[in-house]
Amino acid sequence: MDTPHFYEILGVDPGATQPRIDAVFNALRDSAGSSADPDRWTHIEEAYNVLGDPEARSLYDRSLAKSGKVIGGDYHVLELLAEGSLGRTYLARDIPTGKLVVVKHCSKLNPFRQSLLRDEARKLFDLDHHAIPTVRRLIELPDGTLALVIGVPATSSALLPPNKRSVRGPCPSRTTTPSVPS
């Protein structure tokens, strides 16, 4: 069964602040009054009970990320690419632009390593080189962990399924001279 999308039920963005979620819930409650559809109101209360509690919201956000839904508010997770000592790396689609990105959810960082990652992201943010993916954003998620969003170069085939990647042969040796037809 699919996880209910509580953000959609309340009509807020997954990146919404806690005061925004509270305000939307209060407005829904005030406008609904006694005329609200009881079934709809049950869903609204269920959504607020999760999103209104920071700990429950953090668990919910993680379950969405694992189920391939949304991480960091704007990124629809398509697949898990890797898992390592810092956390998980996902291929995702930037919802507003529709472009592919890589989201590195650094869930296993202590505060010192978080500061190193922030510093590295600041330094790489303005770097523009065709062979180096571009840092798009560094997000602090509601649970306090960091997610690094990296652009996927249009020419990159590394993220394609193996049967769709361009195949290149071995690099020619520098000691051989290409034969020239006579």
C-alpha positions as CSV (number, residue, x, y, z in Angstrom):
1,M,0.0,0.0,0.0
2,D,1.3,3.5,-0.8
3,T,2.3,5.9,1.9
4,P,-0.3,8.7,2.2
5,H,1.1,12.0,1.0
6,F,0.5,14.2,4.0
7,Y,2.0,17.2,2.4
8,E,-0.5,17.0,-0.4
9,I,-3.4,16.5,2.0
10,L,-2.5,19.7,3.8
11,G,-1.6,21.5,0.6
12,V,1.9,22.4,1.7
13,D,5.3,21.9,0.1
14,P,7.6,19.2,1.6
15,G,10.0,22.0,2.4
16,A,7.4,24.0,4.4
17,T,8.5,25.3,7.8
18,Q,6.8,24.2,10.9
19,P,5.0,27.6,11.5
20,R,3.7,27.3,7.9
21,I,2.3,23.8,8.5
22,D,0.7,25.0,11.8
23,A,-0.9,28.0,10.0
24,V,-2.3,25.9,7.2
25,F,-3.8,23.4,9.6
26,N,-5.3,26.1,11.7
27,A,-6.8,27.8,8.6
28,L,-8.3,24.4,7.5
29,R,-9.7,23.8,10.9
30,D,-11.2,27.3,11.1
31,S,-12.7,27.2,7.6
32,A,-14.1,23.7,7.9
33,G,-16.1,24.2,11.1
34,S,-18.8,21.6,11.6
35,S,-19.6,21.3,7.9
36,A,-16.4,19.4,7.1
37,D,-16.6,16.0,5.5
38,P,-15.8,13.7,8.4
39,D,-13.7,11.4,6.2
40,R,-11.7,14.3,4.8
41,W,-11.2,15.9,8.2
42,T,-9.9,12.5,9.5
43,H,-7.2,12.6,6.8
44,I,-6.3,16.2,7.5
45,E,-5.9,15.5,11.3
46,E,-3.8,12.4,10.5
47,A,-1.6,14.5,8.2
48,Y,-1.2,17.2,10.8
49,N,-0.5,14.7,13.6
50,V,2.6,13.5,11.6
51,L,3.7,16.8,10.1
52,G,3.0,18.8,13.2
53,D,5.4,16.7,15.3
54,P,9.1,17.2,14.3
55,E,10.2,13.7,15.3
56,A,7.2,12.0,13.5
57,R,7.8,14.3,10.5
58,S,11.4,13.3,10.3
59,L,10.5,9.6,10.2
60,Y,7.8,10.3,7.6
61,D,10.3,12.2,5.4
62,R,12.8,9.4,5.6
63,S,10.1,6.8,4.7
64,L,9.2,9.0,1.7
65,A,12.8,9.1,0.6
66,K,13.1,5.3,0.9
67,S,9.9,4.7,-1.0
68,G,11.2,6.8,-3.9
69,K,9.0,9.8,-3.3
70,V,10.4,13.1,-2.2
71,I,13.6,14.3,-0.4
72,G,14.5,17.8,0.6
73,G,11.2,19.2,-0.7
74,D,12.0,19.6,-4.4
75,Y,13.5,16.2,-5.4
76,H,11.6,13.2,-6.5
77,V,13.8,10.1,-5.8
78,L,14.0,7.8,-8.8
79,E,16.5,5.2,-7.5
80,L,19.2,4.4,-5.0
81,L,22.6,4.7,-6.6
82,A,24.9,3.9,-3.7
83,E,25.2,3.6,0.0
84,G,28.4,4.2,1.8
85,S,29.9,5.5,5.0
86,L,28.4,9.0,4.7
87,G,24.9,7.9,3.8
88,R,22.9,7.2,0.6
89,T,23.2,8.6,-2.9
90,Y,20.1,8.9,-5.1
91,L,19.3,9.7,-8.7
92,A,16.4,12.2,-8.5
93,R,14.4,14.6,-10.6
94,D,14.3,18.3,-9.6
95,I,10.5,18.8,-9.4
96,P,10.4,22.5,-10.5
97,T,12.8,22.1,-13.5
98,G,12.3,18.4,-14.4
99,K,16.1,18.0,-14.6
100,L,18.0,15.0,-13.3
101,V,20.2,15.5,-10.2
102,V,22.1,13.4,-7.8
103,V,21.1,13.8,-4.1
104,K,23.7,12.7,-1.6
105,H,21.9,12.3,1.7
106,C,24.7,12.6,4.2
107,S,22.9,11.1,7.2
108,K,25.9,9.6,9.0
109,L,27.9,12.8,9.6
110,N,29.0,14.1,13.0
111,P,29.0,17.9,13.5
112,F,32.7,18.2,12.5
113,R,32.2,16.4,9.3
114,Q,29.0,18.4,8.6
115,S,31.1,21.6,8.8
116,L,33.6,20.1,6.4
117,L,30.9,19.2,3.9
118,R,29.4,22.7,4.2
119,D,32.8,24.2,3.6
120,E,33.4,22.0,0.6
121,A,30.0,22.8,-0.9
122,R,30.7,26.5,-0.6
123,K,34.0,26.1,-2.4
124,L,32.6,23.9,-5.2
125,F,29.4,25.9,-5.7
126,D,31.0,28.4,-8.1
127,L,33.2,25.9,-9.8
128,D,32.4,25.6,-13.5
129,H,34.2,22.8,-15.4
130,H,32.8,20.5,-18.0
131,A,34.1,17.3,-16.4
132,I,33.0,18.1,-12.8
133,P,29.4,17.9,-11.8
134,T,28.0,21.2,-10.4
135,V,26.9,21.6,-6.8
136,R,23.4,22.9,-7.0
137,R,22.3,23.1,-3.4
138,L,23.1,22.0,0.2
139,I,20.0,21.3,2.2
140,E,19.5,20.9,5.9
141,L,16.7,18.4,6.3
142,P,14.1,18.6,9.1
143,D,16.0,15.8,11.0
144,G,19.2,17.9,11.0
145,T,21.0,15.8,8.4
146,L,22.5,17.3,5.2
147,A,21.7,16.5,1.5
148,L,24.0,17.7,-1.2
149,V,22.3,18.2,-4.6
150,I,24.6,17.8,-7.6
151,G,23.7,18.5,-11.2
152,V,24.1,15.7,-13.8
153,P,25.9,16.9,-16.9
154,A,23.9,16.4,-20.1
155,T,26.8,14.4,-21.6
156,S,27.0,12.0,-18.6
157,S,26.2,8.4,-19.4
158,A,27.4,7.1,-16.1
159,L,23.9,7.2,-14.6
160,L,22.3,5.4,-17.6
161,P,21.5,1.7,-17.4
162,P,24.5,-0.4,-18.6
163,N,22.8,-1.3,-21.9
164,K,22.3,2.4,-22.8
165,R,25.8,3.6,-22.0
166,S,28.1,4.6,-24.8
167,V,30.8,2.0,-25.1
168,R,34.4,3.1,-25.7
169,G,37.2,0.8,-26.5
170,P,40.5,0.7,-24.8
171,C,42.6,3.9,-25.0
172,P,45.2,3.6,-27.7
173,S,48.8,3.2,-26.4
174,R,50.9,6.3,-26.7
175,T,53.8,4.2,-28.1
176,T,51.9,3.1,-31.2
177,T,51.4,5.2,-34.2
178,P,48.0,5.0,-36.0
179,S,48.3,3.4,-39.4
180,V,47.8,5.7,-42.3
181,P,46.4,4.2,-45.5
182,S,48.8,4.6,-48.4
